[in-house]
Amino acid sequence: MIRVGIVGCGEVANKHISFVKQNPAASVVGIADRDPQKLKAASERHGIRNVYESYESLISRESPDVLHILTPPQWHREIAVHAIQRGVNVYVEKPVGINLSDAEEIYEQAERRGLLVCAGYNHLFDPCMLSLDRCARRGELGSIVYLHSHYGMNVNRQDLKGTDASGGIHWSYTLPGGLFHNYLDHPLYVLLHFLGKVTELHVLESSLGTLPQDLTDELRVFVRGSKGATGSLVLSFTIKPQLHFLDAYGRRGFARANFDTMTFLLQSTSSLPKAVSKATFNLSQAYQLSKHTVRNTLALMTGKLKPYQGMKNLIYEFYRSVSSHSGHPVPKDLVLETARCKDEIWRKCKKLHLDWAPRPSRQRTLGTKEGVLVTGASGFLGTHVVTKLVQEGYPVRAFVRKLSRIRHLEEMGVEVLFGDIREEQALDRAVSGLHSVVHLAAETSGNPRTSEDVTVGGAENLIRAVGKAGIKKVIYMSSMSVYDTVGAREGTSYDEDAPLEPEPWKRGAYACSKKLAEDLVRAAMNGQGPRWIVLRPAMIFGPGADMFFPPIGVRLGSRLILAFGRGDEPLRLVHVDDVARAVLLCLQKYFVQHRIYNLIHDEAITKNEYLTQYYARHLGRTKILYVPLPALRVATALQEHTLALLGRQPILTTYRLNCSQKSVRFSTDRIRAELGWRPSAPLQSQIDAVFSAMQDGAAAQGPEALR
């Protein structure tokens, strides 16, 4: 029985542990992670009692035969060498080391002690790749002349977009190859598997706006191998859909291993006339893909094929090598050549890392010395607010997260500071020496814990910071979701003194956090310190926004919309420029007391009018199905109860549904009378302008957001 230890309890560990437990010849004797929460979650999920907060303790107390090292690669060399020196074989997730030197040391230490190293090159063991390899070895392709490896990666994930409570970002951004470092191994090693040692290497990098600060978001690598063939590689964060495949072109045929669909395609040369072979090629490919699809479906249903099958195959092959004292399951030369090529690629790239140095102000035209801090300055509303303030001559300091897009802020010449509103010291630096604060930062991911930390905790930190710094005025951006609308009669009008939501936790993470944060702000109004102005806007729209508003319903692809209700319910909207103008008026006006204002266009547009006249018309052929609210409430309640029985959170609650579909009105009499604010144009003119801009390509994010 092979005793297995696991170091690193992230997402990939769940797959490793599951595969180990499926192997009758192996058992997990312990797991380790420095994060107690991850350690506890893995322990409970897999029923593992032996848990350790250090890999040293796991190795010394459990004496594993094999250690799976599944930590970030910064720690691979240290952990692997420690394990090897104590007689433990190691499975090391890709990349094996940070650089070639790390990888060489790991293998040197292992070979000195007669131990094995298994690099986590799992795609070499995927069934489709094994088929391609057999095909090449049998000579069915002839001499391979050219290979192309394509790997598309989705970086629009919360773990890659977000920051933690201390402002930290995902560890992969800090690697020598930046975000590419953690993913390049996969498309590279399948290429080098056939090419051998690389004798010539060229790199083209592109920055197409997917990553902040114009970081490189697409790499194209061209290589020549010692076996005579050439190859190319694409690692893209921009191309959609995100595909993953390897093409091999030989003198006698073509083959593709598709890692996404788990299919293998072979196209041999034909003796038929070209006109005939074109048709037979189509039929041959259709037959092969259909055969693989049916076979894979049956294999998945019967458990003979698993997601990440290559990982399972590799782990089992490694254990056989350990038991039989044979060689490394993944050739050492391939691992080292992959590491060497990566080092060379990083040297040839220019823009792989973020720069978090403060950007000093370069504003040229100032009409006042009263500096303004804008939190959340890089967001949709934030950029419009900053633009308005710069136009009016206010010195602006933008406070943004480390992964924020700041090009527009830099072009305007405003001061930029990086940080997080959860960081007290960073917030103290941000408010220092200024007159006013416009607080726009809030969490919108929908994660309850993060929403509480960012929106509520951030408001608490802000209240403390502005009081200590002597800030004169704070404009806090709240939301109309703070009102108690669930029991209101149709057509009820809400002014700023109307009752607020008594049970915000029933409204979802965003609405709940906004209500709790505003509670803190309204409490601060009763104490000493700056004058507070709270703005409660309706749904904000404008160029660059997602113009499908949540109360409308649900999008199913780009051709079907399930609209909630009959379609005659009004949408509560306000244009982003009108919100920015309200912020400006609040800064310009002198307040002797704290104030709260509603912000909404006084004109209404129904769901049906909006969908048929604008949204669906812009998309083209789109089917709209209206779901009556009574039927929707029944379906929602059924979903709530079903998921509750499964121990899962509901996608939508009846309470939230009722709140979002209430046909109530909101008064803007106060802000009109006291500040002279009013919408800058008729509502339908504003909507029409946004869609016209999208149609003309003036709003770069518009069409993509719509889809």
Buried (B, 14 or more C-beta within 10 A) or exposed (E): EBBBBBBBBBEBBBBBBBBBBEBEEBEBBBBBBBEEEBBEBBBEEBEBEBBBEEBBBBBEEBBBBBBBBBBBBBBBBEBBBBBBBBEBBBBBBBBBBBBBEBBBBBBEBBBEEEBBBBBBBBBBBBBBBBBBBEBBEEEBBBEBBBBBBBBBBEBEEEEBBBBEEEBBBBBBBBBBBBBBBBBBBBBBBBBBBBBBBBEEBEBBBBBEBBBBBEBBBBBBBEBBBEEEBBBBBBBBBBBEEBBBBBBBBBEEBBBBBBBEBBBBBBBBEBEEEEEEBEEEBEEBBEEBBEEBEEBBEEBBEEEEBBEBBBBBBBBBBBBEBBEEEEEBBBBBEBBBBBBBBBBBBBEEBEBBBBEBEEBEBEBEEBEEEBBBBBBBBBBBBBBBBBBBBBEEEBBBBBBBBBBBBBEBBEEBBBBBBBBBBBBBEBBBBBBBEBBBBBBBBBBBEEBBEBBBBBBBBBBBBBBBBBBEBEBBBBBBBBBBBBBBBBEBEEEBEBEBEBEEBEEBBBBBBBBBBBBBBBBBBBEBBEEEBBBBBBBBBBBBBBBBBEBBBBBBBBBEEEEEBBBBBEBEBBBBBBBBBBBBBBBBBBBEEEBEEBBBBBBBBBBBBBBBBBBBBBBBEBBEEBEBEBBEBEEBBEBBBEBBEEEEEEEEEBEBBBBBBBBBBBBBBBBBEBBEEBBEBEBEBEBBEBBBBBBEBBEEEEBEBBEEBBE
